[in-house]
Amino acid sequence: MIKRIFKWILTVIGIAAGSELAYLSIKYFEITNLFGYELKGFSLVSSIVMGGLITGIIIFLISPWIINLTVAITSRVEKLLQSATASEIVVGIVGLIVGLVIAYLISSGPINLIPIPWLAITLSIMLYGLSAYLGISISSKKREDLLSFANQLRKSSQKDREKSVKQENKVTPKILDTSVIIDGRIADICRTGFVEGPLVIPSFVLEELRHIADSSDSLKRNRGRRGLDILNKIQNELEIPVEIIEKDFEELSEVDTKLLKLAQVMSGSVVTNDYNLNKVAEFQRVPVLNINELANAVKPVVLPGEEMVVLIIKDGKESGQGIAYLDDGTMIVVDGGKKYIGETIEVIVTSVLQTAAGRMIFVKPKSAIDKVS
C-alpha cells in the first residue's frame, strides 16, 4: 500500500517536472514548430501537457526501481549509522554542513551568472550533491586528525583560561622595609609558608642597611649586620623567591616615601613594623602587612579573671607598679607589684589593653585580692 502511494506521488512529480521541462525547452530553445505544427495557443499547451504525460509515464514505469533503490540506500545508511560511533556521526555532520556552505557560496556566485537558468539549476544540484559527498567523505577519513585538532584547540583555550585566572589571582609582591629586615621575624614567618613571594628588596633599602652596618655606633652596626644576615638567610635557606629592584626615585629623599611610591608602581604591599610608616601607608591607600599586628593577632587570648604566674622584673611608671613579661614579650603591668620585684607570684587579670604597638595586660596579685575578699 505504501509503495503504491509513493508510486503515484512520484508519477505526479514526474508529470509536473516533465511539463516544466517541456515549457522551458520550448521557451529557451525558441522552438516554434513541432512535427509540422506551429506551437501557439492550443498546440503549445498540448505540447507541454504531452511532455508532462510522457515524463509521468516514464516515472511511473521506473518508480518500482526508484522505490527499491531508495529503500536499499536508506537501509544501508541506517546500518552505517548504527555501526558508526558518535564521534564519527558528529564529524560527518560537520563535514556535510561545511560542504553545503561551500556549495552555497559557489552557487550564489559564478553559477548564478550563467544566463541559462535550467543549466544553472542543474549545475547547482550537482554541486550541492558533490560538495555534500566530499564533505562527509573527507571528514570521515580525516576524523582522527580533526578530533586531534579539536582537542588541541580545547587544550589551548583551557590554558588561556588558566593563564587568565592565574593573572587574576596573581600574588601581590611584598616589599620589605629596613625595620622589618632588621627585626628578623620575617624570615621565620616566610619559613612557615604563611607569606607568599615574591619578596622585593629595593636597592635603596639595601643601601640604607649598608650605611647602618658601617655606622660607628656599635649598636647600629650590629643591627645593620643583622639585617644583612637575615636577607642572606631568606635568599639562601628559604624557597620563597626574592627579587632585588634597582628602581630608585631620585626626586624623593626619604626611604619610607620611596617605599610607598614603589608599592604604588608595583601594585604591591609594604611589609613593616614601623607604626608611623603604617599610618602614612594607610592614608595613601597602600596595602601594609604589619609584623607587630600579626604578632598581636596570634597571641593567646587573655580574659579578665584568669589566673597566671609571672616573674616581676622591674618597677613600672606609676607608683607601686611592677612589670612582668610573657614568653611572647607581652607586657604585664602588676598593680601593687613593686614590692614583689624579683619574685614569682600568682596574679589575676583585671583588664587587657590592645594598642597598635602591642598588647598590655593589667593584673593584681592574687594574695592582695584574697585579703580584700
PyMOL commands that set and color helices and strands:
alter all, ss='L'
color gray80, all
select helices_A, chain A and resi 2-28+42-83+86-107+111-113+117-141+143-168+178-183+185-192+203-213+218-237+255-266+275-283+291-297+338-340+366-372
alter helices_A, ss='H'
color red, helices_A
select strands_A, chain A and resi 33-34+37-38+174-176+199-202+242-245+269-272+288-290+307-315+322-325+331-334+344-355+358-365
alter strands_A, ss='S'
color yellow, strands_A
deselect
rebuild
show_as cartoon
